Amino acid sequence: MKHRFWARYLLAALAFFPLEPIITTQVLATSVFQVAQAKPAYTQYMQLGYNETRRRNYRKALGYFQQAERVRPGDRYATAAIRNVTSYIQRGSSRNRIAFVPGRPGRVRSAGTRGNCFQTGQFLIPLTPTDKEPQRTTAEHPTFFFYIPQTSVPVQALEFVLQDDNSTDPVYKETFKPAGQTGIVSVSLPANQQSLQIGKEYTWTFSMICDSRNRDKDSYVEGKIVRSQDENLSLQLKQLSTDLDRAVLFATAGFWEDSLRTLANLRRQRPNDPEVQKYWEDLLNSVDIKEVVNKPLLPCCTAQK
């Protein structure tokens, strides 16, 4: 009888103890486990997607990128890869070896042109896929490309400015000698300059100075760039043996600057290689910069003394 009494007493007493800490602990443990599982799953799907992309198995790659996006809804790397791989499938991989699809398409060719440097119908053209979102790059010291057409007056100088959006002082500002002919010029952020910080947006401006006494007559273009890191992309890039394959993977991942710079370097190294030219044409055509695909890459730009 005593045992039954104490057993009933203990059961009654336990009924008054709160169960919330136990339940909360179980819920937290489950959440931590799910988060721990989500990261490896996302990483695995992204790596598989990139791997199938370099093999040109775009439909398989699309499936993996879509699974990665389900694990991390709205992830910028997964959504960029989905856009670009889908474009390969729609365009036909046999016709287009490389393509780029901006997140927010749209380009305004003449935006920012104030002066009258050019002949009628000619504009300074930045080699960027869109003016509505920043270029993405993995580079600490990226390169910027611009097409300079025939001018109606002599160009006195070219000027490039890179500005941190949170500072009034420019990260880099330099004046260059004009190229002296029509073609594509490039400006690289020097290695001895401050590196781009990951995740920070920068504004660049490229100007053609037609009258140094009146800068209102400059013709100029501007845009934004942001440095990003994709560890899964970096891992796949190490496994590639050719720069053409690297250019495709950069484009697929949404890194325009890296893809364009890689192909521009190949054009300089192998100017008569039809395969390199085909990749270059496909990339520029995919973002509607068709008029510059056959223009020469000029040996510019050297800083003014």
C-alpha positions as CSV (number, residue, x, y, z in Angstrom):
1,M,0.0,0.0,0.0
2,K,2.8,2.4,0.8
3,H,4.5,1.8,-2.5
4,R,1.2,2.5,-4.4
5,F,0.8,5.7,-2.4
6,W,4.3,7.0,-3.2
7,A,3.9,6.1,-6.9
8,R,0.7,8.0,-7.2
9,Y,2.3,11.0,-5.3
10,L,5.3,11.1,-7.7
11,L,3.1,10.9,-10.8
12,A,0.9,13.8,-9.5
13,A,4.0,15.9,-8.7
14,L,5.5,15.3,-12.1
15,A,2.3,16.6,-13.7
16,F,3.1,20.0,-12.3
17,F,6.6,20.3,-13.8
18,P,6.8,22.3,-17.0
19,L,7.6,20.3,-20.1
20,E,8.5,23.4,-22.2
21,P,12.3,23.3,-21.6
22,I,12.4,19.7,-22.8
23,I,10.2,20.4,-25.9
24,T,12.2,23.6,-26.7
25,T,15.5,21.8,-26.4
26,Q,14.2,19.1,-28.8
27,V,13.0,21.7,-31.3
28,L,16.3,23.6,-31.2
29,A,18.2,20.4,-31.7
30,T,16.1,19.5,-34.7
31,S,16.6,23.0,-36.2
32,V,20.3,22.9,-35.8
33,F,20.4,19.5,-37.4
34,Q,18.4,20.7,-40.3
35,V,20.6,23.8,-40.8
36,A,23.7,21.6,-40.6
37,Q,22.3,19.3,-43.2
38,A,21.2,22.1,-45.6
39,K,24.6,23.6,-46.2
40,P,26.2,20.3,-47.4
41,A,23.2,19.6,-49.6
42,Y,23.4,23.0,-51.2
43,T,27.1,22.7,-51.7
44,Q,26.8,19.3,-53.2
45,Y,24.1,20.4,-55.7
46,M,26.0,23.5,-56.8
47,Q,29.2,21.5,-57.3
48,L,27.4,18.8,-59.3
49,G,25.7,21.6,-61.4
50,Y,29.0,23.3,-62.2
51,N,30.6,19.9,-62.9
52,E,27.8,19.0,-65.4
53,T,28.1,22.5,-66.9
54,R,31.8,22.1,-67.8
55,R,30.8,18.7,-69.4
56,R,28.2,20.6,-71.4
57,N,25.4,18.5,-69.9
58,Y,23.2,21.5,-69.4
59,R,19.9,19.7,-68.6
60,K,21.5,17.7,-65.8
61,A,23.2,20.9,-64.6
62,L,19.9,22.7,-64.5
63,G,18.3,20.0,-62.4
64,Y,21.1,20.3,-59.8
65,F,21.0,24.1,-59.7
66,Q,17.2,23.9,-59.2
67,Q,17.7,21.5,-56.3
68,A,20.3,23.9,-54.8
69,E,17.8,26.8,-55.1
70,R,15.2,24.7,-53.3
71,V,17.6,24.3,-50.4
72,R,18.4,28.0,-50.4
73,P,15.4,29.8,-52.0
74,G,16.5,33.0,-53.8
75,D,20.2,32.2,-53.6
76,R,22.0,34.5,-56.1
77,Y,24.5,31.9,-57.2
78,A,21.9,29.2,-57.8
79,T,19.5,31.6,-59.6
80,A,22.2,33.0,-61.8
81,A,23.3,29.5,-62.8
82,I,19.7,28.6,-63.5
83,R,19.2,31.6,-65.8
84,N,22.4,30.9,-67.8
85,V,22.0,27.2,-68.1
86,T,18.4,27.6,-69.2
87,S,19.7,30.0,-71.9
88,Y,22.1,27.3,-73.2
89,I,19.2,24.9,-73.5
90,Q,16.9,27.4,-75.2
91,R,19.5,28.7,-77.6
92,G,21.0,25.3,-78.5
93,S,24.4,24.4,-77.1
94,S,25.6,23.5,-80.6
95,R,25.2,27.1,-81.8
96,N,26.1,29.0,-78.7
97,R,29.2,27.9,-76.8
98,I,28.9,30.6,-74.1
99,A,26.1,32.9,-73.0
100,F,25.3,35.3,-70.3
101,V,21.8,36.3,-69.0
102,P,21.7,39.3,-66.6
103,G,19.3,39.3,-63.7
104,R,17.8,42.6,-64.8
105,P,18.3,43.0,-68.6
106,G,18.4,46.3,-70.3
107,R,21.1,48.6,-71.6
108,V,21.1,52.3,-72.4
109,R,23.9,52.9,-74.9
110,S,23.9,56.7,-74.9
111,A,23.2,57.3,-71.2
112,G,25.8,59.7,-69.7
113,T,26.9,61.1,-73.0
114,R,27.0,64.9,-72.4
115,G,29.4,66.2,-75.0
116,N,29.8,66.2,-78.8
117,C,33.0,64.1,-79.1
118,F,31.4,61.7,-81.6
119,Q,30.1,61.8,-85.1
120,T,26.3,61.4,-85.5
121,G,25.1,58.0,-84.4
122,Q,28.3,57.1,-82.6
123,F,28.5,56.4,-78.9
124,L,30.9,55.3,-76.3
125,I,29.9,51.8,-75.3
126,P,30.9,50.0,-72.1
127,L,31.2,46.3,-72.5
128,T,28.8,45.4,-69.8
129,P,25.6,43.2,-70.0
130,T,23.3,45.7,-68.2
131,D,23.2,49.2,-66.8
132,K,20.6,48.2,-64.1
133,E,22.7,46.0,-61.8
134,P,26.4,45.8,-60.8
135,Q,28.9,43.7,-62.7
136,R,30.0,40.8,-60.6
137,T,33.7,39.8,-60.3
138,T,35.9,37.4,-58.3
139,A,38.9,39.6,-58.9
140,E,40.6,41.9,-56.4
141,H,41.8,44.1,-59.2
142,P,39.3,43.8,-62.1
143,T,39.5,45.0,-65.7
144,F,37.0,47.3,-67.4
145,F,36.4,47.4,-71.2
146,F,35.1,50.2,-73.4
147,Y,34.5,50.6,-77.1
148,I,35.6,54.0,-78.6
149,P,34.2,54.8,-82.0
150,Q,35.2,57.5,-84.5
151,T,35.2,60.9,-83.0
152,S,34.4,64.2,-84.6
153,V,37.1,66.1,-82.7
154,P,40.5,65.0,-81.3
155,V,40.3,63.4,-77.9
156,Q,42.7,65.0,-75.5
157,A,42.6,62.3,-72.8
158,L,40.7,59.4,-71.2
159,E,39.8,59.3,-67.6
160,F,38.8,56.4,-65.3
161,V,37.5,56.8,-61.8
162,L,36.5,54.1,-59.3
163,Q,34.6,55.3,-56.3
164,D,33.6,53.5,-53.1
165,D,29.9,54.3,-52.7
166,N,30.5,55.0,-48.9
167,S,33.4,57.4,-49.4
168,T,34.0,60.7,-51.1
169,D,37.6,59.9,-52.0
170,P,38.1,57.8,-55.1
171,V,39.6,54.3,-54.8
172,Y,41.4,54.9,-58.1
173,K,41.5,57.8,-60.5
174,E,43.8,58.0,-63.5
175,T,44.1,59.9,-66.8
176,F,45.3,58.0,-69.9
177,K,46.6,59.0,-73.3
178,P,44.0,58.5,-76.1
179,A,44.3,55.3,-78.1
180,G,44.4,57.3,-81.4
181,Q,42.1,54.9,-83.2
182,T,38.7,53.2,-82.9
183,G,38.5,50.0,-81.0
184,I,38.2,48.4,-77.5
185,V,40.3,49.8,-74.7
186,S,40.7,48.3,-71.2
187,V,41.5,49.7,-67.8
188,S,42.8,47.4,-65.0
189,L,42.8,48.4,-61.4
190,P,46.6,48.3,-60.6
191,A,47.9,45.6,-58.2
192,N,49.4,48.2,-56.0
193,Q,46.0,49.9,-55.5
194,Q,43.4,49.0,-52.8
195,S,41.7,45.7,-53.5
196,L,37.9,45.5,-53.9
197,Q,36.2,44.4,-50.7
198,I,33.9,41.4,-50.9
199,G,30.2,42.4,-51.0
200,K,30.8,46.2,-51.4
201,E,29.5,48.0,-54.4
202,Y,31.7,50.4,-56.3
203,T,30.8,53.0,-59.0
204,W,33.1,53.5,-62.0
205,T,33.1,56.3,-64.5
206,F,34.9,56.4,-67.9
207,S,35.2,59.7,-69.6
208,M,36.6,60.9,-73.0
209,I,37.9,64.4,-72.5
210,C,37.3,66.5,-75.7
211,D,38.0,69.9,-74.2
212,S,40.1,70.0,-71.0
213,R,39.0,73.6,-70.4
214,N,35.3,72.6,-70.4
215,R,34.6,69.2,-68.9
216,D,30.9,69.6,-69.6
217,K,31.8,68.5,-73.1
218,D,33.1,65.1,-71.9
219,S,31.4,62.0,-73.2
220,Y,31.2,59.5,-70.4
221,V,29.6,56.2,-69.2
222,E,29.2,54.9,-65.7
223,G,28.3,51.7,-63.9
224,K,28.7,49.6,-60.8
225,I,30.8,46.5,-59.9
226,V,30.8,44.2,-56.8
227,R,33.3,41.6,-55.8
228,S,31.8,38.2,-54.7
229,Q,33.1,34.8,-53.7
230,D,31.6,31.5,-54.7
231,E,33.6,28.7,-53.0
232,N,31.9,26.0,-55.1
233,L,32.8,27.8,-58.3
234,S,36.4,28.2,-57.1
235,L,36.6,24.5,-56.5
236,Q,35.4,23.6,-60.0
237,L,37.7,26.2,-61.7
238,K,40.7,24.4,-60.2
239,Q,39.7,21.2,-62.0
240,L,39.5,22.9,-65.5
241,S,42.5,22.7,-67.9
242,T,41.5,25.4,-70.4
243,D,40.7,29.1,-70.2
244,L,37.8,28.6,-72.6
245,D,36.1,26.2,-70.1
246,R,36.8,28.7,-67.3
247,A,35.1,31.5,-69.3
248,V,32.0,29.3,-69.7
249,L,31.9,28.5,-66.0
250,F,32.3,32.1,-65.0
251,A,29.5,33.1,-67.4
252,T,27.3,30.3,-66.0
253,A,27.9,31.5,-62.5
254,G,27.0,35.1,-63.4
255,F,30.6,36.6,-63.2
256,W,30.6,38.8,-66.3
257,E,33.9,40.6,-65.6
258,D,35.8,37.3,-65.2
259,S,34.4,35.7,-68.3
260,L,35.0,38.8,-70.5
261,R,38.5,39.4,-69.2
262,T,39.4,35.7,-69.7
263,L,38.3,35.8,-73.4
264,A,39.9,39.2,-74.0
265,N,43.2,37.8,-72.8
266,L,42.8,34.8,-75.1
267,R,42.1,37.1,-78.0
268,R,45.4,38.9,-77.4
269,Q,47.3,35.7,-77.0
270,R,45.7,33.9,-80.0
271,P,44.4,36.6,-82.4
272,N,43.9,34.2,-85.3
273,D,42.2,31.4,-83.4
274,P,38.7,31.0,-84.8
275,E,37.5,29.1,-81.7
276,V,38.5,31.9,-79.4
277,Q,36.8,34.4,-81.7
278,K,33.6,32.2,-81.7
279,Y,33.4,32.3,-77.9
280,W,34.0,36.0,-77.9
281,E,31.2,36.6,-80.4
282,D,28.8,34.3,-78.6
283,L,29.4,36.1,-75.2
284,L,28.9,39.6,-76.6
285,N,26.0,38.6,-78.8
286,S,24.2,37.1,-75.8
287,V,24.0,40.5,-74.2
288,D,23.3,42.5,-77.4
289,I,26.8,44.1,-77.8
290,K,26.9,42.9,-81.4
291,E,28.5,46.0,-83.0
292,V,31.8,45.5,-81.2
293,V,32.5,41.8,-81.7
294,N,34.9,42.4,-84.6
295,K,36.6,45.5,-83.2
296,P,40.3,45.3,-82.3
297,L,41.6,45.2,-78.7
298,L,43.8,48.3,-78.5
299,P,47.1,48.5,-76.5
300,C,45.6,50.9,-74.0
301,C,45.7,52.3,-71.4
302,T,48.9,53.8,-70.2
303,A,48.8,56.4,-67.4
304,Q,49.7,60.0,-68.3
305,K,53.0,61.2,-66.9
